[in-house]
């Protein structure tokens, strides 16, 4: 596994961990009746929605460094892909030009 892939997996696992932690806390607050339990049978959906709303800003603040590292890696990959595409296009253009010159 490459270093880039492990960084992606680590970041995703950290985001998931924050969400799961928030889910457990919100579920506990709902069980203690400190937070409304939702309407009818929508309890788990309500807890998941609240956990998502709480975990998103936490992830934004707590994982800033990891997110910046990921964006640098992605930008590097995009630049590499653009260079490779430009190289392929120039080779294709040269082959096309050569084919048009010869009768």
FIRORO-438861 format. One line per 8 residues: their letters; for each residue x, y, z of N, C-alpha, C. Coordinates in steps of 0.02 Angstrom, whole numbers, always signed. Example, Ala and Ser with C-alpha at 12.3 -4.5 7.8 and 13.67 -1.06 7.14 Angstrom:
// residues 2
as> +660:-284:+390:+615:-225:+390:+660:-165:+390 | +642:-112:+354:+684:-53:+357:+645:+2:+394 $
//
This chain:
// residues 103
xxxxxxxx> +43:-58:+0:+0:+0:+0:+45:+62:+0 | +29:+110:-42:+70:+169:-48:+57:+217:+10 | +102:+263:+19:+96:+313:+72:+34:+356:+60 | +20:+371:-3:-39:+413:-18:-103:+377:+1 | -107:+314:-14:-168:+276:+2:-176:+270:+78 | -122:+261:+114:-129:+254:+186:-149:+320:+217 | -128:+377:+190:-149:+442:+215:-224:+451:+203 | -247:+429:+146:-318:+434:+131:-359:+391:+178 $
xxxxxxxx> -336:+331:+189:-371:+286:+234:-370:+313:+306 | -313:+340:+326:-307:+367:+394:-356:+426:+404 | -358:+472:+355:-403:+529:+360:-476:+507:+362 | -494:+460:+320:-562:+435:+318:-579:+400:+384 | -533:+362:+411:-545:+328:+475:-553:+379:+531 | -514:+432:+529:-521:+483:+581:-589:+519:+576 | -611:+533:+515:-677:+564:+506:-732:+517:+531 | -726:+454:+514:-775:+405:+536:-774:+398:+612 $
xxxxxxxx> -715:+399:+642:-709:+395:+714:-743:+453:+750 | -734:+513:+723:-767:+571:+752:-843:+564:+747 | -867:+541:+688:-939:+532:+681:-966:+480:+730 | -931:+423:+736:-954:+370:+781:-954:+395:+853 | -903:+432:+872:-901:+461:+940:-960:+508:+952 | -974:+550:+903:-1031:+595:+909:-1097:+556:+911 | -1101:+503:+872:-1162:+462:+871:-1174:+432:+940 | -1122:+406:+972:-1129:+376:+1038:-1149:+428:+1089 $
xxxxxxxx> -1119:+487:+1086:-1136:+541:+1134:-1208:+563:+1124 | -1228:+574:+1062:-1297:+596:+1049:-1346:+541:+1069 | -1330:+479:+1055:-1373:+424:+1076:-1381:+423:+1152 | -1326:+434:+1188:-1330:+437:+1261:-1373:+495:+1284 | -1367:+553:+1251:-1408:+610:+1270:-1482:+598:+1256 | -1496:+563:+1201:-1566:+546:+1186:-1593:+497:+1238 | -1553:+448:+1258:-1575:+399:+1308:-1587:+432:+1375 | -1549:+484:+1390:-1559:+521:+1453:-1615:+573:+1448 $
xxxxxxxx> -1644:+579:+1388:-1698:+626:+1374:-1675:+699:+1381 | -1611:+712:+1368:-1585:+780:+1367:-1592:+810:+1298 | -1600:+767:+1248:-1610:+787:+1179:-1673:+752:+1155 | -1716:+786:+1116:-1776:+753:+1091:-1760:+689:+1052 | -1803:+639:+1058:-1790:+574:+1028:-1814:+568:+957 | -1840:+620:+928:-1865:+616:+859:-1939:+602:+860 | -1965:+589:+800:-2037:+578:+792:-2049:+505:+775 | -2090:+472:+813:-2109:+403:+799:-2049:+356:+797 $
xxxxxxxx> -2043:+319:+742:-1990:+269:+735:-1925:+299:+705 | -1920:+364:+699:-1863:+396:+667:-1806:+409:+716 | -1804:+373:+771:-1755:+386:+822:-1683:+378:+797 | -1666:+324:+764:-1598:+312:+740:-1579:+363:+686 | -1626:+377:+641:-1613:+427:+589:-1601:+496:+621 | -1639:+512:+672:-1631:+576:+707:-1563:+579:+742 | -1544:+526:+775:-1479:+523:+808:-1423:+529:+758 | -1429:+494:+701:-1377:+498:+649:-1372:+568:+620 $
xxxxxxxx> -1429:+601:+609:-1429:+669:+583:-1397:+717:+633 | -1414:+712:+696:-1383:+755:+747:-1308:+742:+752 | -1289:+678:+749:-1218:+661:+752:-1181:+690:+692 | -1211:+688:+634:-1181:+717:+574:-1173:+792:+581 | -1224:+825:+606:-1221:+898:+615:-1167:+917:+666 | -1159:+878:+717:-1108:+893:+768:-1038:+874:+744 | -1032:+817:+709:-965:+794:+689:-935:+834:+632 | -976:+864:+589:-949:+901:+532:-905:+960:+553 $
xxxxxxxx> -929:+1005:+597:-884:+1059:+617:-825:+1035:+660 | -836:+982:+699:-780:+955:+738:-726:+928:+691 | -745:+892:+640:-697:+867:+591:-662:+924:+555 | -700:+976:+539:-670:+1033:+504:-615:+1065:+546 | -626:+1071:+610:-577:+1103:+654:-521:+1054:+674 | -539:+994:+695:-490:+947:+723:-446:+915:+670 | -470:+909:+609:-432:+874:+557:-405:+922:+504 | -395:+984:+522:-371:+1035:+475:-304:+1015:+444 $
xxxxxxxx> -256:+993:+484:-190:+975:+458:-195:+916:+410 | -233:+866:+430:-241:+807:+387:-276:+825:+321 | -326:+870:+325:-361:+891:+265:-314:+930:+219 | -273:+973:+247:-224:+1010:+206:-174:+963:+173 | -151:+913:+210:-106:+863:+181:-139:+825:+123 | -202:+807:+133:-239:+771:+81:-247:+814:+19 | -263:+879:+29:-273:+922:-29:-208:+931:-68 | -151:+934:-33:-86:+938:-67:-73:+875:-108 $
xxxxxxxx> -88:+817:-79:-78:+755:-114:-123:+751:-176 | -185:+771:-168:-232:+769:-224:-210:+818:-278 | -188:+878:-259:-164:+927:-308:-103:+900:-345 | -59:+865:-310:-1:+834:-343:-21:+781:-393 | -70:+741:-374:-95:+689:-420:-128:+719:-481 | -166:+772:-471:-199:+805:-528:-147:+836:-574 | -97:+867:-546:-44:+897:-588:-7:+843:-627 | +7:+787:-596:+39:+731:-630:-4:+704:-686 $
xxxxxxxx> -69:+698:-674:-115:+673:-725:-119:+722:-784 | -119:+787:-769:-121:+837:-822:-58:+834:-864 | +0:+826:-832:+63:+820:-869:+63:+759:-914 | +39:+704:-888:+36:+642:-927:-11:+650:-986 | -68:+682:-974:-116:+693:-1028:-87:+739:-1081 | -52:+792:-1060:-21:+837:-1108:+33:+801:-1149 | +71:+758:-1116:+122:+719:-1151:+91:+673:-1203 | +37:+640:-1183:+2:+595:-1230:-27:+633:-1289 $
xxxxxxxx> -54:+692:-1275:-82:+733:-1329:-28:+755:-1377 | +30:+775:-1351:+83:+798:-1396:+109:+741:-1438 | +114:+681:-1410:+135:+623:-1449:+83:+607:-1503 | +20:+612:-1485:-33:+598:-1533:-34:+651:-1588 | -23:+714:-1570:-21:+767:-1620:+38:+757:-1668 | +95:+737:-1641:+154:+726:-1683:+142:+668:-1731 | +111:+615:-1707:+96:+557:-1750:+46:+577:-1803 | -3:+618:-1785:-53:+640:-1833:-21:+685:-1887 $
xxxxxxx> +22:+731:-1865:+57:+774:-1912:+101:+733:-1960 | +135:+683:-1933:+178:+641:-1974:+137:+601:-2025 | +78:+580:-2005:+35:+541:-2050:+8:+585:-2106 | -4:+648:-2092:-31:+693:-2142:+22:+715:-2193 | +86:+717:-2172:+140:+738:-2216:+155:+684:-2269 | +157:+622:-2248:+174:+568:-2295:+114:+551:-2339 | +126:+546:-2404:+70:+531:-2450:+49:+459:-2449 $
//
